[in-house]
Amino acid sequence: MTSGSEPRHAAHESVEERLSEMLSSAEEKIAEEIIADHDLHEMRPAGKPGDDEEPLPSMSEQIAEQLGGVRGLIESSVPVLAFVLLNVLLGESVAGLEKRTALLWAIIGSVGSALAIGAVRLARRQPVRHAINGLFGIALGAWLAWRSGDAKDFYLPGILLTFGQAAVLLVSVAVRKPLIGYAWGIMANKGKQDWFDNGRLFRTFQWLTVLWAVSLSTRAGIQAVLYAMDKANALGIVRILVSWPIYAATFAFTIWAIHRVTSAQRRDTAVA
């Protein structure tokens, strides 16, 4: 049978087959484009989101969130402030109450304010993780102060904890596993810890971790000196008015140092 003399239904089937092949080819191309776009998204470096991608919160925003934000910092200071004020105002030098009675009211005010903060968060269905952590520390300090009858012991858990944190940071540097690097990987690098292969970043995280250890030791050291001098009220004031500025300065410098290194490396990669 010569070309063009095929039955009519055979020609019709040929057209359908060609249409089917064209549709299949189009679908395959669309699928390939979707897969390629997905792979490009996965390969895109952290900190360089695409035009249609919502950027990750900055490292500072994510760390602040983990710490409870500005509100969390304020709330953690309220129980300490309540303890200091009540212990001073109700003490023998002002209201004239006996030392242990003033201490009792200071403990009640401190623990009560911590409980109130937790209750308000719970009622508003807000995270209570930070409030619970703060309450535990306040309760432990209150128990130590009541047992000894000395207000300065209220601050002892915080002093020891801060020294402990500094020691852990120094150990992480000694074993070449700087904890500031891990924190950056979790909070700003989508959980990836690929900075070990980046010599400049690794060295930056090493000395930044040492810096944090020094910062914590300074904060705890000032309080330890006042503790040894039996300056209970000064301890509370220092904890509120001195510790947070030191923390804020260290934190801001850390963000700047990391951003400086990562930005320089992105520029070098773009030029190359």
C-alpha positions in Angstrom: 0.0 0.0 0.0 1.5 3.3 -1.0 1.9 6.4 1.2 -1.3 8.4 1.4 -3.5 5.4 0.7 -3.7 4.3 4.4 -7.1 3.8 5.9 -8.6 7.0 7.3 -8.6 5.6 10.9 -4.9 4.8 10.7 -4.1 8.4 9.8 -6.3 9.6 12.6 -4.4 7.3 15.1 -1.1 8.7 13.8 -2.2 12.3 14.7 -3.3 11.1 18.2 0.0 9.4 18.7 1.9 12.5 17.7 -0.1 14.7 20.1 0.4 12.2 22.9 4.2 12.3 22.3 4.2 16.1 22.2 2.3 16.2 25.5 4.6 13.7 27.1 7.6 15.6 26.0 6.2 18.9 27.4 5.5 17.2 30.7 9.0 15.8 30.9 10.5 19.2 30.3 8.3 20.8 33.0 9.3 18.1 35.4 13.0 18.6 34.6 12.6 22.4 35.1 11.0 21.8 38.5 13.7 19.3 39.6 16.5 21.7 38.4 14.9 24.6 40.3 14.6 22.5 43.4 18.3 21.5 43.1 19.3 25.1 42.6 17.3 26.0 45.7 19.1 23.4 47.7 22.6 24.4 46.4 22.0 28.1 47.1 24.4 29.3 49.9 22.9 30.3 53.2 22.3 34.0 53.5 21.5 34.4 49.8 17.8 33.6 49.4 16.2 33.7 46.0 14.0 36.5 44.8 10.8 34.4 45.5 12.1 33.0 48.7 11.4 34.4 52.1 14.8 35.2 53.7 15.8 33.5 56.9 15.7 35.6 60.0 19.1 37.1 60.8 21.4 35.3 63.3 20.8 38.1 65.8 17.0 37.7 65.4 17.2 33.9 65.9 19.5 34.1 68.9 17.3 36.8 70.5 14.3 34.5 69.9 16.1 31.6 71.6 16.8 33.8 74.6 13.3 35.2 74.7 13.9 38.5 73.0 14.1 41.8 74.7 11.0 41.0 76.6 12.7 37.8 77.9 15.6 39.8 79.1 13.4 42.2 80.9 11.3 39.5 82.5 14.4 37.7 83.7 15.5 40.9 85.5 12.2 41.6 87.2 12.5 38.9 90.0 16.0 40.0 90.7 14.9 43.6 90.9 12.0 42.7 93.2 14.5 40.8 95.5 16.9 43.8 95.7 14.2 46.4 96.3 12.3 44.5 98.9 15.5 43.4 100.7 16.7 47.1 100.8 13.4 48.8 101.6 12.2 46.4 104.2 15.7 46.0 105.8 16.8 47.5 109.1 18.3 50.6 107.4 14.9 51.7 105.9 11.7 50.0 107.2 13.5 48.5 110.2 12.4 44.9 109.8 14.6 42.2 111.2 17.1 40.8 108.6 15.5 37.4 108.2 12.0 38.9 107.9 13.1 41.3 105.2 14.8 38.4 103.5 11.6 36.4 103.6 9.6 39.1 102.0 12.3 39.6 99.3 12.1 35.9 98.5 8.3 36.0 98.4 8.4 39.0 96.1 11.0 37.5 93.8 9.4 34.1 93.5 6.0 35.6 93.3 7.0 37.9 90.4 8.5 34.9 88.5 5.3 32.9 89.0 3.2 35.9 87.9 5.3 36.2 84.7 4.8 32.5 83.9 1.1 32.7 84.6 0.6 35.7 82.3 2.5 34.0 79.5 0.4 30.8 80.0 -2.8 32.8 80.0 -1.8 34.5 76.7 -0.8 31.1 75.3 2.8 32.3 74.9 5.9 30.2 75.3 6.7 29.6 78.9 10.1 27.9 78.4 12.1 31.0 79.5 9.8 31.7 82.4 10.2 28.1 83.7 14.0 28.3 83.4 14.0 31.6 85.2 11.7 30.3 87.9 14.0 27.3 88.6 17.0 29.6 89.0 15.1 32.0 91.2 13.7 29.2 93.4 17.2 27.7 93.9 18.7 31.0 94.8 15.8 31.7 97.2 16.2 28.3 98.9 20.0 28.9 99.4 19.4 32.4 100.7 16.7 31.2 103.2 18.8 28.3 104.4 21.8 30.4 105.1 19.9 33.5 106.2 22.2 35.6 103.9 20.7 37.5 100.9 24.0 37.2 99.0 23.4 33.4 98.5 20.4 34.3 96.3 22.9 35.2 93.6 25.2 32.2 94.1 23.6 29.8 91.5 23.9 32.5 88.8 27.5 33.1 89.5 28.4 29.4 89.5 26.4 28.8 86.3 28.1 31.7 84.5 31.6 30.4 85.5 30.5 26.9 84.3 29.4 28.3 80.9 32.7 30.0 80.5 34.6 26.8 81.3 32.6 24.8 78.8 33.3 27.4 76.1 37.1 27.2 76.7 37.0 23.4 76.6 35.2 23.5 73.2 38.1 25.7 71.9 40.7 23.4 73.3 39.2 20.4 71.5 38.7 22.5 68.4 34.9 22.4 68.5 34.1 26.1 69.2 30.5 26.3 70.4 29.9 29.7 68.8 30.4 28.0 65.5 27.8 25.4 66.3 25.4 28.1 67.4 25.9 29.9 64.1 25.4 26.7 62.1 22.1 26.0 63.9 20.7 29.5 63.9 22.0 31.1 60.7 23.2 28.3 58.4 20.0 26.1 58.2 21.5 23.6 60.7 24.5 22.8 58.5 27.9 22.7 60.2 30.0 23.0 57.1 32.1 25.8 58.6 34.7 23.2 59.7 36.0 23.1 56.1 36.2 26.9 56.0 39.5 27.9 57.6 38.7 31.6 58.0 35.3 31.0 59.6 36.7 28.2 61.8 39.4 30.6 63.2 36.8 33.3 63.7 34.6 31.0 65.7 37.6 29.9 67.8 38.5 33.4 69.0 34.9 34.5 69.3 34.3 31.5 71.6 37.2 32.6 73.7 35.8 36.1 73.7 32.5 34.8 75.1 34.3 32.9 77.8 36.2 36.1 78.8 32.9 38.1 78.8 31.1 35.5 81.0 34.1 35.3 83.3 34.1 39.1 83.7 30.5 39.2 84.6 30.7 36.3 87.0 34.0 37.6 88.4 32.6 41.0 89.3 29.8 39.3 91.1 32.1 36.8 92.8 34.1 39.7 94.3 31.0 41.4 95.6 29.8 38.0 97.0 33.1 37.6 98.9 32.7 41.2 100.2 29.2 40.4 101.5 27.7 43.1 99.3 24.3 41.5 98.6 22.5 44.6 97.4 25.4 45.6 95.2 25.3 42.1 93.7 21.8 42.6 92.5 22.5 46.0 91.1 25.5 44.7 89.2 23.6 41.7 87.9 21.0 44.0 86.3 22.9 47.1 85.3 26.4 45.7 84.5 25.9 42.1 83.3 23.4 42.9 80.5 25.5 45.7 78.9 28.5 43.4 78.8 26.4 40.7 77.2 24.9 43.1 74.7 28.3 44.4 73.7 29.7 40.9 73.2 26.7 39.8 71.3 26.8 42.8 68.9 30.5 42.4 68.3 30.0 38.7 67.5 27.3 39.5 64.9 29.6 42.1 63.3 32.6 39.8 63.2 30.7 36.9 61.6 28.9 39.1 59.1 32.3 40.7 58.1 33.8 37.3 57.3 30.8 35.8 55.5 30.2 38.9 53.5 33.9 39.0 52.4 33.8 35.4 51.3 30.6 35.9 49.3 32.2 38.8 47.5 35.3 36.7 46.8 33.1 33.9 45.4 31.1 36.3 43.2 34.3 37.8 41.8 35.8 34.4 41.1 
